[in-house]
Every structure is written in structure tokens, then in C-alpha cells.
Amino acid sequence: MRPGFDEPAPVLYTERGASWWPVLWGPAFCLVGAVVELVAPGGMGLATWGLVAIAFAVAAAVWVRARRTIGLVSLTPFVLRQGREDLPVERIEAVTDVGAQVGARVLGGGWSVPKGTTALPVRLDDGTVVLAWARDAQALRDALIRLLDRPA
């Protein structure tokens, strides 16, 4: 039985694709520039520094939002989400003793597992092997094993 709208599924494992702190980099550098300009007059002016800070923050926010979408890993009792792809858990047959086949499809739609992550071969109910991925692949594997070993 799948949870309804009033009952959210518990999250068994999750990794965010990125944190929001890089949004502060541009404004921080602009603040340093504005302080230097106050000490040594001339240059752009404080209003320009403010506009540049806003532009950097907006550009970084777009980048972080994309990374959070593409790099998301989430496991609930019903769905394994890898980036923008959802894989129903009921399709997962095994995560132990599964070899990574050459040319195996990577979940999430990429050509290869994202940088900084480790591949986790997963055998599906139709016999195909796909590559799941996570920064902590062992923790994701352990969560999947616990989930698959539960009685139906």
C-alpha cells in the first residue's frame, strides 16, 4: 500500500546534490571589493558592487538549483530517485553479487556516474543491470539491502 497525500513515505537514504552556501561566494567577494574601494576611493561605486553581488548570487542560485536536481539521491520504501529519474523499488531484484557490465545504463540520465560519486550495480526484475550512484555507495547499498530483505 502506497502512502496517500496525508502520509509521506519515510526517507531511508538521501543525498543532496549541492548545498546552498556557494550562493554567498559572489556577494562575499563583492563585499570585500566594496570595503577595499572604501579604503582606496575610486572605481565602480558601492551601488555597482551591490548590483554585481546580486547578479553573482542569482547565477549561483541557478547553478545550485540545477546541481540539487541532477545530483539528488533519495530512497523511500517505494522509489529510488537518482537525479531526475525515479526507479520503483519493486523493480529492484538485487544489489549484492551484481557485477557492473560494460555499457550498463546509468540511472539519472547521464553518460557516467556524476563526479564524486561511486557506482552501485543494481539488477532489475527484467535481468538488466543498471548503475545507481551515491557519494556513500556503501550506505545506499546497505539501505537497499535492508529494504529488499523486508517481508512483503
N, C-alpha and C positions, 0 to 999 in steps of 0.2 A: 504494500500500500504506500503510495507516494504522499508526502505531506501536502496539505492544502495550503492556501494562501495564508491561513492563520498559523500554520505550523511550519516554520522554516526548517529545512534539513540541517542537521548538525554538520559543521565543517570538521573533517577528520584530519586534513592536512592543507596547508595553504602557504604560498609564497607570493609576495607582491612582486611585480615586475620592476618596480623602482620606488624610491621614496621621494617625497616632495621637497626635500631640502635643497636640491640643485636650483630650485626656483629662486633661492636667495642669493646665489652667486653673483649674478649680474648687478642687482641692486647694491650688494656689499661693495663690489668694485667701484660702482658709481659713487657710493658714499665716500670711499677713500679718495677718489678723484675730486669730489667736491670739497673735501677737507683740505687737500693739497692746494686746490685753487683758492680757498680762503686764506691760506698761509702765504701763497705766492700769487697775487692778483693777476688777472688777465685770463684769456682763454674763452671757454664756452659760456660760462654763466651758470648759476645754480638751477634755473628753470630748465635749461638744456640737459643738465645732469639728471634731473627728475624725469624728463621725457625718455632719456636713454635707459634709465633704470626700469621704467615701466615697459619699454619695448623688450628689454632683455628678460624681464620677468614673464611677459606674455609668451615669448618664444620658448623659454624654458618650460613653461607650463604645458604648452602644446607637446613638446618633446617628452616630458614626464608622463603625460596622459597616454601618449602612444605606447611608451615603454610599459606602463602599468597594464595596458590592454594586451599587448603582444606577449609580455613576459609573465602573465598570471598563471599560476598553478594552483588548482583548488580541487580537493577531493571531498565529496559528500557520499553518503551511502548509495546515491543514485547516479552521480555524474562525476567523471574525471574531466576537468576543464584544463586544457593546455592552450594558452593564448586565446585565440578566437574559436577554437574547436572544442566541442563537447562530445565526450565519448560515454555512452551509457555503461555503467559498471556491469550490468548484466551481460554485456558483450565480452568482458574480460574473462578469459579462461585460466591464464596462468601468468605469473611473474617470476617464478622460480624455475630454474633449469631451462631457460629460454635463451637461445643464442641470437645475437644480433646478425641478421642476414644482410649481405651486401645489397644495397639498394632498398632497404626497408624504408617505408614511408615514415616521415617524422610527423608526429601529432602537432597541431598548431599551424600547419601550412608552410613551414619553412623548408629550405633545401637541406639544412643541417640543424642540429640542436643549437639553441641560442648560446652565444658566448658566455662562459662562466657557469654553464650547466653540464650535467653528466647524463648520458643516455641511459635509459632503462628499457630493455626489450620487454615487450608485452605480447603474449599470444592471445588472439581474439577467438571467438567462437567459430569462425569460419576457417581457422587454421593459419591465417596470415599473421605475420609478426610486424608490429609497428614499434616505433621508438617513442616512448614517453621521455620526459626530461625534467630535471629539477636541480637546483643548486645542491640540495642534500638528497641525492637519489636514493640513498640507503633509507632515510626516514620515509620517503614516499613509498618505497618498496615495502617497508615494514607495515605501513598503514594499509596498503593494498592487500598484503598477506592477511592481516587481521580481518579485513573486510571480507575477503573471499573465503576465509575459513569459518565464517559465521554460518550457522544453520539457516536455511531459507525459510 
